[in-house]
């Protein structure tokens, strides 16, 4: 195997490991409360008056 193919394999494996790590982080129960709070933030910012501009 030449050097270019070895680098491709390493980059692919590192990318896959990072992807799996991000998936575990995103779906961990430890982060659920923070993500739920951020998801509700859109609905909590309704204190601004509606704009009168029509598009």
Secondary structure, DSSP 8 states (H G I E B T S, - for coil): --HHHHHHHHHHHHHHHHHHHHHHHHT-HHHHHHHHHHHHHHHHTTTS-------
